[in-house]
Amino acid sequence: MKEERGRLQRTGLPPLAYARQAGRAPTVVFLPGFASDMEGEKARFVAAFCAARGQAVLRFDYSGHGASDGRFEEGTIGRWRDDALDIIDALSDGPLLLIGSSMGGWLALLVALARAPRLAGLIGIAAAPDFTEALIWAALPFSARETLMHDGKIMAPSAYGPPTPITRALIEDGRRHLLLEGPIALTAPVRLLHGQADPDVPWELSLRLAERITGGDVTVTLIKDGDHRLSRPTDLALLGATLGGLLGEDGS
């Protein structure tokens, strides 16, 4: 069956670009990272993996990302979580298997908590819950914090492209969605993949996340030479095996 592409129209909110393919349940949903989109290597790998197996799959761009409308600088964790919920509620039914990369791992956890009865499983790839506070705010020198709070925005250098705007709204809204200070009430299977050579999100964060999740079926897999993106052929093979395992297949 051919992949369907479209745009979800919303009253008073930016339309969201998506790609989906019908198939058997659960619907696999890919949530991209900060300033990433549904055309990234991992997202396309998941789409192809699912298509080859007749598995329902859905990927999309948050507002201000990729082919979706909206301004990136107006985005916050809460807004992007709501984007994900709007897409999932409008374009899927039945059980969900969420895959979140980096920031998408945080959003996948928030979506999972909001739609817990539908959750069949979750995979985090260098998952970065609470990154606005633990990784951005905590690393800013006092002068940069002052500028951010006064001007409402700073430009942060990025190893993956042009400098990225970090807004006061992103930081302040992020504080309303922090997860790691208390239990995370998920009982579905969770698989966390993390590279120990990740320069952006420390691999210890996945261990802390595993500790916070209340369910017993949680596995952390560390890739000693893995970077943040985990997009090498061996990394994608591991992702396929992990996804296949949750789908009751061998992942090959």
C-alpha positions in Angstrom: 0.0 0.0 0.0 1.3 3.4 -0.9 2.3 5.9 1.7 -0.2 8.8 2.2 1.0 12.3 2.7 -1.0 15.2 3.7 -1.5 18.1 6.1 -3.7 18.1 9.2 -5.7 21.3 9.2 -6.5 22.8 12.6 -8.6 25.7 13.7 -6.4 28.6 14.7 -3.2 26.5 14.7 -0.6 25.8 12.0 -1.3 22.8 9.7 0.9 19.8 10.4 2.6 17.8 7.6 2.4 14.0 8.0 3.1 10.7 6.2 1.3 7.5 7.1 0.7 4.0 5.9 -2.2 1.8 6.8 -1.5 -1.6 8.3 -1.9 -3.9 11.3 -1.9 -2.6 14.8 -0.3 -1.2 16.8 0.4 2.0 14.9 4.0 2.9 15.1 4.5 6.6 15.6 7.9 8.3 15.1 8.5 11.6 17.0 11.5 13.5 15.8 14.0 15.5 17.8 14.5 19.2 18.4 14.8 21.1 15.1 14.6 17.7 13.2 11.8 16.4 11.0 10.1 13.3 9.6 12.6 13.0 6.7 15.5 12.1 8.9 17.3 8.8 8.5 15.7 7.1 11.5 12.2 8.2 10.6 12.5 7.0 7.1 14.0 3.7 8.3 11.1 3.1 10.7 8.6 3.9 7.9 10.3 1.4 5.5 10.6 -1.2 8.2 6.9 -1.0 9.0 5.9 -0.9 5.3 7.8 -4.1 4.6 5.8 -5.8 7.4 2.4 -4.4 6.7 2.6 -2.5 10.0 0.7 0.8 10.4 3.1 3.7 10.7 2.7 7.5 11.2 5.4 10.2 11.1 4.9 13.9 11.1 6.5 17.3 11.6 5.9 19.5 14.7 4.8 23.1 14.0 7.8 25.1 12.9 9.6 22.0 11.8 10.1 20.5 8.4 7.1 20.8 6.1 4.7 22.0 8.8 3.6 25.6 9.1 4.4 27.8 12.0 7.5 29.5 13.4 10.1 27.4 15.2 10.7 30.1 17.7 7.1 30.0 18.8 7.4 26.3 19.7 7.5 24.9 23.3 7.4 21.4 24.8 3.7 21.8 25.5 2.9 23.0 22.1 4.8 20.2 20.4 3.3 17.6 22.7 -0.1 19.0 21.7 0.9 18.8 18.0 1.7 15.1 18.5 -1.6 14.4 20.3 -3.5 16.2 17.5 -1.9 14.1 14.8 -2.3 10.8 16.7 -5.9 11.5 17.7 -6.9 12.5 14.2 -5.0 9.9 12.1 -4.8 6.7 14.2 -6.9 4.5 16.4 -6.2 1.5 18.6 -2.9 0.7 20.3 0.2 2.8 19.8 3.9 2.0 19.7 5.8 5.3 20.1 9.4 5.9 19.0 11.0 9.2 20.1 14.4 10.5 19.2 16.2 12.9 21.6 13.5 15.6 22.3 11.1 13.2 20.7 11.8 10.8 23.5 10.5 13.4 26.0 7.5 14.1 23.9 6.8 10.4 23.5 6.8 10.0 27.3 4.3 12.9 27.6 2.1 11.5 24.9 2.3 8.0 26.5 1.1 9.5 29.8 -1.7 11.3 28.1 -2.9 8.3 26.1 -1.8 5.5 28.5 -4.7 3.1 27.7 -3.5 3.0 24.1 0.2 2.5 24.8 1.6 -0.8 23.5 5.2 0.1 23.9 7.8 2.9 23.7 11.3 3.2 22.3 13.6 6.1 23.2 16.6 6.8 21.0 19.0 9.1 23.0 15.8 10.2 24.8 16.2 13.6 26.4 13.4 14.3 28.9 13.8 17.6 30.8 16.6 18.7 28.4 15.5 22.3 28.5 16.3 22.5 32.2 19.0 19.8 32.7 21.0 20.3 29.5 20.3 23.9 28.3 19.5 26.0 31.3 22.0 24.2 33.6 24.8 24.8 31.1 24.2 28.5 30.5 26.5 30.9 32.2 24.8 33.6 34.3 25.3 36.3 31.6 23.5 34.1 29.0 20.7 33.4 31.4 20.3 37.2 32.0 20.2 37.8 28.2 17.7 35.0 27.7 15.3 36.3 30.4 15.6 39.9 29.3 15.6 39.6 25.5 13.4 36.5 25.4 15.9 34.6 23.1 19.5 33.6 22.6 21.1 31.9 19.6 22.9 28.6 20.6 25.6 27.1 18.4 24.7 23.7 16.9 26.9 21.0 15.6 24.2 20.0 13.1 23.6 23.3 11.3 23.1 27.0 11.9 22.7 28.4 15.4 19.4 27.4 17.0 17.1 29.9 18.8 16.5 29.2 22.4 13.6 31.1 23.8 12.5 32.1 27.3 9.1 30.5 26.5 10.8 27.2 25.7 12.6 27.2 29.0 9.7 28.3 31.1 7.2 26.0 29.5 9.7 23.1 29.8 9.5 23.5 33.5 5.8 22.7 33.4 6.5 19.3 31.8 9.5 18.0 33.8 9.4 14.2 34.4 12.6 13.0 36.1 11.9 14.3 39.6 9.2 11.8 40.3 7.8 8.5 39.2 6.7 8.1 35.6 3.6 5.9 35.6 4.0 3.7 32.5 3.5 0.0 32.5 3.9 -0.9 28.8 7.3 -2.2 27.6 9.9 0.5 27.2 13.2 0.2 25.4 15.9 2.9 25.7 18.8 3.0 23.2 21.7 5.4 24.0 25.2 5.9 22.6 28.0 6.3 25.2 29.8 8.6 22.9 26.8 11.0 22.7 28.1 14.5 23.1 24.7 16.1 23.5 22.6 13.9 25.8 24.6 12.0 28.5 23.8 8.3 28.4 23.3 8.3 32.1 20.0 10.1 31.5 18.6 6.9 30.0 19.5 5.1 33.2 17.8 7.7 35.3 14.8 7.6 33.1 14.6 3.8 33.4 14.7 4.2 37.2 11.8 6.6 37.2 9.5 4.5 35.0 7.2 2.5 37.3 6.7 -0.5 35.0 8.9 -3.6 35.2 9.5 -4.2 31.5 12.2 -1.6 30.9 15.5 -2.3 29.1 18.4 0.1 28.5 20.8 -0.7 25.7 24.1 1.2 25.6 26.1 1.5 22.4 29.7 2.1 23.5 30.8 4.0 20.3 27.4 5.4 19.5 26.9 9.1 18.9 23.8 11.2 19.4 22.1 10.5 16.1 22.5 6.7 16.2 21.9 6.6 12.4 24.8 4.3 11.3 23.8 1.0 9.6 24.6 -0.9 12.8 22.5 1.6 14.8 19.5 1.2 12.5 19.8 -2.5 12.6 19.6 -2.4 16.4 16.6 -0.1 16.1 15.0 -2.6 13.8 15.7 -5.5 16.1 14.3 -3.6 19.0 11.1 -2.5 17.2 10.7 -6.1 15.8 11.0 -7.5 19.3 8.2 -5.3 20.5 6.1 -6.3 17.5 6.7 -10.0 18.2 9.1 -10.4 15.3 12.8 -10.9 15.0 13.6 -7.5 13.6 15.5 -8.8 10.6 
